[in-house]
Amino acid sequence: MNAKRWFALLAAAVLLIVSLGAQTAFSLWNTVSNQAQNQQNQEDIVKEGSSDSRIAMLDVEGTIQSSSGSGAFSGEGYNHDEFLSNLEEAGSSADVDGIIINVNSPGGGVVESDEIHDAVVEVQEEENKPVYVSMGNTAASGGYYLAAPADKIVAHSATITGSIGVIMSSLNYSELADELGIEGVNITSGEFKDMGSPTEEVTEEDRDIMQGIVDDMYEDFLQVVIDGRGFSEDEARDLADGRIYTGEQAEENGLIDELGTSEDTIAMMEEDLELGDATVERYTSDGFSWQSLMQNSVQGMFISDEKLLGLQELLKSVGSDSPRPMYLYEG
């Protein structure tokens, strides 16, 4: 972590301590520690059943992004490395008959979404284990990308899914900088090295290059949908224009298989695989997210929602990446 990131983290800590006071901060630390211990010891059994049949359940909750770049304040709700490790463990376990992935995510990074997709396919092909996906409130863009190869996709009728496509967003304030007399200086080794810089005007050539990247990644997404759902290319393109679908609309268009809840998905897997009354075990992290625990603790320690949001945004801004293509629904 560079000096700038350390400084931002230090500033956040100072603001927190000053606003709460030493005594409150000490109480907060105790609360966080207790919650962390409770999380480590949480029950993993979702449903007690026969010891002869077992279903592994994993969760993709929140934005799909790498956990390696977030430092001590890991991304809230989803740990990429932990998820991949748990999926590999469940896939290789001789005791596991099938895997259910609960998805409640607007998507996220292109690479991260593809890594989950490939891991799912590997479990299916190399371990010969069925993988079902149960969609929650949202399973869009990258959330759909990872679900596409599943043996069965189940969603609630009101689930928001689809958003099949790529987005690359950036903030450009070059005109504002000109008005304020601020000049951005970039020393580069090539004409396009500073492409995407917020202080540089976006040229048509810049747009063409970035559009080419987006188009290439869109074609990859399209192929994943074609392979996973058995569509023709024309059928897939008609559906993959970036729009979102409700679960009911997705079923009508062949993007999912059935409507139902997570509990329904368990029952479907038990019936399809003739497992009887299976034991369902949730694979969870042994650790915890500092950011989520801090947020939950601070909410009960006399801090207004506005102050909490400001602190959260400050933490999110630490080490933010340059604009990059995303399989992300931003609605």
N, C-alpha and C positions, 0 to 999 in steps of 0.2 A: 504494500500500500504506500502510495507516494505521500509527500508532505502535505499536499493540498487536502487529501482525503483525511489524513490524521487530524489536520486542523479543523476540518468540518465536524468530525466526530467529537473532538474536544469541545468545540463550541456548543454542540448539541448537549453534551453532558453538563457543561457549565450552566446553560440555560435551564436545564432540568433541575439542577441542584439549587440554583438561585430561586426559581419559582416555587419550589416545594419546601425549601429549607432543609437543613441538615437532618433534623429529627424525622421529617416526613420521608426524606430520601432513604434513611436507614430503614424505616418501616416498609417502604417500597421494596427495598432489597430483600427483606425477609419474605415479603409476599411473593416476589418473583421466585425466590429459592424454593419456597414451599410448593408453588405451582409447578415448577420444573420437576421436583421430586414426584409430585402426584402424576405428572404426565409420563414420567419414566415407568411408573408402576401401574399404568392404566390397564384394564382388562382387554385382552385381544380377541376373546371369543365372542363372535356376533350371535351365533346360534349353536346351542348344544344339540348334538345329534349322535349318530352312530360313529364309533371309532373306526369303522371299516371304510368310510367314505368321507372325504374332506375337500372342501372348497376354499381356496385362498381368495381373499378380498383385498384389493388395493384401491387407494384414492388418489385422483388427480384433482386437487382443489386449489383454484387460483390460477394466476398467470404462469404459463409454462416458461420458465427461464432458468438459466444455469445458476446453481447455488454457489459456484466457485468465485463469482465476481462480487458477492455482496458482503464478504468479510464477516465480522462478528455479528452484524445485524442481518441475518439471513432473510430471504424473501418470505413474506407472510403466507402461510398456508400450503406451500409446496416446496419440497426439497428435491431437486432433480436427481442428484447423485444417489440420494437415499431411495428414491422411487425405483431407479434402474437396478439398484442392488437388490431391493426387495422383490422386484419382478424376476430377476435372475434366480434368486433363492427359491421363490415359489415354483418357477418353471423346472428347476432341477431336482426338486424334492420328490422322492418316490411316494410320499404319503399324500400328495396333492393330486386330485383327479381333474380339477378344472380351476380356472381363474376368472374372477369377475373384477373388472375395473370400473369403479364409480367415477364418472367424469363430471365435474362442475367447473368449467373453465372457458374463458373467452379465447383461448389459444395463447400464443406467445411467440417465442423464437423459432425461426425456421429450422435451425440445426437441432434444437432440443426436441421439437415436435417430431422430426424425422428419426431421431435416436429412439424415441419411445415406439414409434411405428415399427422400426426395424427390430427392436427387442421383442415386440409382440409377435411379429412374423417368425422370429427365431424360436420362440417358445412353441409356436404352432408346428413348425417344420422339423426342428431338431428334437424337441421333447415330446412331440405328438400330443400336445395338450390343448384342449379347446379354450378359447378366450372369449368371454362375453363382455359387452360394455353396457353399463347402465348409466344413462344420461340424466343429470339433475336439472337444475334451473337453466343452465347454459352449457352447451357443449359445441362451441362454434369455432370455425376456422381451424387453428391447430388442435383444438379439442375434438373436431370432427376428423382431422387428418389422422390422429393416432387411433381413432375408433374404426376407421374404414376397413382395415383388414380383419376385424373381429368376426368370429364365427356367427355371432348374433348380436345385433344392436337393439337395445330396448330404451325407449324414452317415454317420459310423461307427455300427455297430450299438449301441455303448455310449455314444454321445453323449448328453448331457443337454440336452434342448431343451424347448420349450413355455413354461411359466410365463407364459401369456398373461394379463396383467392389470396392475394398478397398485397400488403400495404407497406409503403416506405414513407414515413413522415419526418419532416424536419421543420425547424423554426428558423426563418430568415429575417434578420433585422438590419440588412445592409442599408436600406433607405432611411431608416430611423437613425442609424449611425451617421449617415451623411448629414442629416439635418442637425444633429448634435455636434457635428465636427469631429466625430470619432472615426479614426481610420484603423482598420484591421490590417496587420502586416503579417503575411505568410511568406516564408522563404522556402521554395519548393524545388524539387528536382525535375518536375515535369508539369506540363500545362494543366493536367487534371488532378494533380496531387491534392489540391485544396478543395476539390469538388465536394459540395455539401457543407462547406464552412458557413456559419450563420452570418458572417460579415462580408461574404462575397456574393455578388449577384449571380443568380442561376441562369446560365446560358442555355440556348436550345441544344447545344452539343451535350451539356451536362444532363439535360432532361432525357435526351436520347440514350445516353449511356445507362442512366438509372432505370429508365423504362425497359431497356434490354435485360437488365438484371431481374427486374420484377417479372417480366414475361417468361424468362427461363424458369424461374421458380414456380410460376403459375403452371407451366407445363408439367413440372414434377408433381405438383399437387393434383393436377388433372389425372395423371397416370395412376396415382395412388387410389383415386376414386374409381377409375375404370377397373383396375385390378381387384379392388376390394369389394365392389358392388356388382361387378359383371355388366356394367353399362357399355354401350358402344361409345365411340368418341363423340358423336353428335349428341347422344343422350346426355353424356356427362357435361358437355359444353353448355347445353341449354340450362342445366341446373347450376352450373358453376360460374355464375356471373357476379358473385359477391353477395347476393341477397341472402337474407335469413329466412328460416322456415320454423313454424311451430312443429312440435312433435307429430301432430296429426297430419300436417302438410308433408312432413318428411316421410311418413309412412306411405302416404298416397303416391309419392314420387319415387319410392324405392330407396330412399337414403337410409332408412332404418327398417328393421324387421317387424317389431311389435311395439305396442304401447303397454306401459306398465311401470312399476316402481322397482326399487332395488330389491325389495322382498319378492316381488313377482319374478325378477330375474333369477333369484336363487331357486325359486320353485321350478322355473323353466329348465335350468341346468340340471336340477335333480331329476326331472322327468326325462329330459333328452338323453342324459348319460346313464339313466336307470340307477341312480345312486341311493334311492330311498331317502331316509331322513338323514341328510349329511350334516356333519359339523362344519360350520363356517368360521374361519379364523381370519381376522384382519391383520395384515402385515403393516406395522407402523414403525415410525422412527423411534430409536432409543434415546434420541436427544430432544432438543426443543428449539423453537425459534425465539431468539431474544426479542425481536421486534414485536411479535404477536403477544408474548408474555408481558412485555413492557406496556403495550397498548392496553391489554386487559387490566393490568394492575393500576395504571395511571387513571383509567376511567373511574375507578373507585376511590380515588385519592383527591377529590375536590378540584380537578382540572376540567375546565369547560371543553366542550366539543371543539370549539374554534381553536383553542390553544393546542389541544391534542392533534388536530389536523395539521397545524403549523409545524409541530415537532415531527410528525410522521413525514410530511413533505420534505423537511430538512434532511431527515435520514435517507429518504429515497433519492435525494439529489446528490448524495455523496458518491462520487465516482460514476456519474451517469454516462452511458455510452453514447457514441456518435450515432446519428441516424442509421438505421439498418432495416433491411426487409424483415417483415414479420407476418406470420400466419396468425393474425389477431383481429378479433371483432371489437371495435372501439365504441359500440353503441351503448 
